[in-house]
Structure formats: structure tokens, C-alpha cells
């Protein structure tokens, strides 16, 4: 690409409307209170007994992760840096971040080079951590309860929960959980019927489209966003 063309891409990336993980205050508090931390549909093909076992495992996973998060939030003896470090561990323990990153990039993953994929994944992980870590200390006494769990697709479970807030109505949050090897991982969060994964996918696609369909435009925007938050 010519220097002039490169400047055009960089300028577009810098000015693109980039709003990572668009959450309202209510939506963010709901998700952060549970895990301190991101359009699928299908019919289950596994047996009822296996599905029930998987669902129970997914529910237990969410319960424990939620309890661990709340215990961390409630520990006011932790410094900000200590709290953020614990937050990072909870994030990586609970979410399949690489999978979410690939899914969010959608069809553009196939057009990206290996180098672009590698940098994108690193930047995406940093973006997730930075976005939530900045609001980590906003926890203010929310609690949660599991209200149900159902099979979702061939290997997932949807765990529905309700966030109970000291000052405000409860918030409904659903967690799409997938068994990965011997562990459970969250692959999407649905807050008040809004999928965080789908929302992020739409926003990334918008940035890429503003940059002529070039993945490099999104990577440039991510570099700038992560750099400002770092």
C-alpha cells in the first residue's frame, strides 16, 4: 500500500466509532458482580441423562466462580493492583477468551493473516481485561442466585441467574457455558436478553467496514484503545 493509502487507513481507524463491549451501567454491574470480568441456537442431540449431568456441572461452575468473585470484591483490604490481579485470574479461569475472540471477529478471521490473528488475539484479551478492570472497584454489594439451567446446542448449557442489587431492581443474566476438556468455560453473557458477544461482533464489524473491510483498521483501533487504557 502507498504511504497515502496507509495514512487513510490509520486515520479511519483513529476516528472510527469504537465502543468495546457496550454495556449500560446496569448491564455492566450485573456481569461484573457475578464474574468480575463475552447468536447461537440449536437443538440438543445429547441424551437427557448426559444433558442433566452437564447442566448441573455448568451450574456448579457458575456458582463457584460467582462466589469467588464476590469474595474478592468484598475484600476491602486488597490494594487496587491486588484486586486487578485477582480479577485477571478469574477472567481467564472463567472465560474461553481465545474462542470468544475468534467468534467476535467472525468472517474476517479467515481473511486475516497469521500475524494479524496473533496480534488481534493479544489485543482483544487486553481489551477485555482493561475494560472490566477499570470498573472492577465499582462493586457495591450485589449478590446473585441461579434461577435455572437448560441445554443449549450439542455441548453447551445456558445458566440463568438473577443479580440482586441493594438499591435497584434485580437484573437477569444468562451465561452460555461450554465444557472444554475437563473444564467449563463461559463463551457468552446475555444481559437482559442482550448478547455481549453478538454486540461486540457487530461493533468490530462496523469498525472494519469503516476501514474498507480491512482487519488492520480494527487492529489499529484496538492498539489505540488498549494503549490509552494501559
C-alpha positions, 0 to 999 in steps of 0.5 A, a space after each residue: 500500500 502507498 504511504 497515502 493509502 496507509 495514512 487513510 487507513 490509520 486515520 479511519 481507524 483513529 476516528 472510527 466509532 469504537 465502543 468495546 463491549 457496550 454495556 449500560 451501567 446496569 448491564 455492566 454491574 450485573 456481569 461484573 458482580 457475578 464474574 468480575 470480568 463475552 447468536 447461537 441456537 440449536 437443538 440438543 442431540 445429547 441424551 437427557 441423562 448426559 444433558 442433566 449431568 452437564 447442566 448441573 456441572 455448568 451450574 456448579 461452575 457458575 456458582 463457584 466462580 460467582 462466589 469467588 468473585 464476590 469474595 474478592 470484591 468484598 475484600 476491602 483490604 486488597 490494594 487496587 493492583 491486588 484486586 486487578 490481579 485477582 480479577 485477571 485470574 478469574 477472567 481467564 479461569 472463567 472465560 474461553 477468551 481465545 474462542 470468544 475472540 475468534 467468534 467476535 471477529 467472525 468472517 474476517 478471521 479467515 481473511 486475516 493473516 497469521 500475524 494479524 490473528 496473533 496480534 488481534 488475539 493479544 489485543 482483544 484479551 487486553 481489551 477485555 481485561 482493561 475494560 472490566 478492570 477499570 470498573 472492577 472497584 465499582 462493586 457495591 454489594 450485589 449478590 446473585 442466585 441461579 434461577 435455572 439451567 437448560 441445554 443449549 446446542 450439542 455441548 453447551 448449557 445456558 445458566 440463568 441467574 438473577 443479580 440482586 442489587 441493594 438499591 435497584 431492581 434485580 437484573 437477569 443474566 444468562 451465561 452460555 457455558 461450554 465444557 472444554 476438556 475437563 473444564 467449563 468455560 463461559 463463551 457468552 453473557 446475555 444481559 437482559 436478553 442482550 448478547 455481549 458477544 453478538 454486540 461486540 461482533 457487530 461493533 468490530 464489524 462496523 469498525 472494519 467496514 469503516 476501514 474498507 473491510 480491512 482487519 488492520 483498521 480494527 487492529 489499529 483501533 484496538 492498539 489505540 484503545 488498549 494503549 490509552 487504557 494501559 
